[in-house]
Amino acid sequence: MKISSGASSASLRSGAVAPAEAIAENAAAGAVTPGSSAGEQMQSAVLQPAMAALRAMPEIDHERVAMLRDALAKGELPFDPSKLAGLIQRFHGGES
């Protein structure tokens, strides 16, 4: 399962910036919006290292995915398909 920021991979390849990346870039550049305060600027400075670390992480942890896939195959990880179906239906609002 891939979790994305809502931007398509094509738009990301074409140079569009994902929202989290845009926030980090603005914070790194010291961008100040008309309504921002010194507290918001300080928070941005505090978040910069965290945002940099997040950008450096791989999008998918392939080792973890393989470990979970193996555990499912061996029956070591419980899986309830009806519970999953109910969660999907609830998340999507029961749309058909």
LINURVEN-V421390 format. One record per residue. N is the residue number from 1. BURIAL is # if it has 24 or more other C-alpha atoms within 12 Angstrom, else .. D_CENTER is the distance of its C-alpha to the mean C-alpha in whole Angstrom. Layout:
# LINURVEN-V421390
n->N burial->BURIAL d_center->D_CENTER
n->N burial->BURIAL d_center->D_CENTER
This chain:
# LINURVEN-V421390
n->1 burial->. d_center->12
n->2 burial->. d_center->9
n->3 burial->. d_center->6
n->4 burial->. d_center->6
n->5 burial->. d_center->6
n->6 burial->. d_center->9
n->7 burial->. d_center->11
n->8 burial->. d_center->13
n->9 burial->. d_center->13
n->10 burial->. d_center->17
n->11 burial->. d_center->16
n->12 burial->. d_center->14
n->13 burial->. d_center->17
n->14 burial->. d_center->20
n->15 burial->. d_center->18
n->16 burial->. d_center->16
n->17 burial->. d_center->14
n->18 burial->. d_center->10
n->19 burial->. d_center->10
n->20 burial->. d_center->9
n->21 burial-># d_center->11
n->22 burial->. d_center->14
n->23 burial-># d_center->14
n->24 burial-># d_center->14
n->25 burial->. d_center->16
n->26 burial->. d_center->18
n->27 burial-># d_center->18
n->28 burial->. d_center->20
n->29 burial->. d_center->22
n->30 burial->. d_center->23
n->31 burial->. d_center->23
n->32 burial->. d_center->25
n->33 burial->. d_center->25
n->34 burial->. d_center->28
n->35 burial->. d_center->27
n->36 burial->. d_center->25
n->37 burial->. d_center->27
n->38 burial->. d_center->27
n->39 burial->. d_center->25
n->40 burial->. d_center->22
n->41 burial->. d_center->23
n->42 burial->. d_center->23
n->43 burial->. d_center->20
n->44 burial-># d_center->19
n->45 burial->. d_center->21
n->46 burial->. d_center->19
n->47 burial->. d_center->16
n->48 burial-># d_center->16
n->49 burial->. d_center->17
n->50 burial->. d_center->13
n->51 burial-># d_center->12
n->52 burial->. d_center->14
n->53 burial->. d_center->13
n->54 burial->. d_center->9
n->55 burial->. d_center->10
n->56 burial->. d_center->13
n->57 burial->. d_center->11
n->58 burial->. d_center->11
n->59 burial->. d_center->8
n->60 burial->. d_center->10
n->61 burial->. d_center->13
n->62 burial->. d_center->16
n->63 burial->. d_center->18
n->64 burial->. d_center->16
n->65 burial->. d_center->16
n->66 burial->. d_center->20
n->67 burial->. d_center->21
n->68 burial->. d_center->19
n->69 burial->. d_center->21
n->70 burial->. d_center->24
n->71 burial->. d_center->24
n->72 burial->. d_center->24
n->73 burial->. d_center->27
n->74 burial->. d_center->29
n->75 burial->. d_center->29
n->76 burial->. d_center->27
n->77 burial->. d_center->24
n->78 burial->. d_center->25
n->79 burial->. d_center->24
n->80 burial->. d_center->25
n->81 burial->. d_center->25
n->82 burial->. d_center->26
n->83 burial->. d_center->24
n->84 burial->. d_center->21
n->85 burial->. d_center->23
n->86 burial->. d_center->23
n->87 burial->. d_center->20
n->88 burial->. d_center->19
n->89 burial->. d_center->22
n->90 burial->. d_center->21
n->91 burial->. d_center->18
n->92 burial->. d_center->19
n->93 burial->. d_center->22
n->94 burial->. d_center->25
n->95 burial->. d_center->25
n->96 burial->. d_center->27
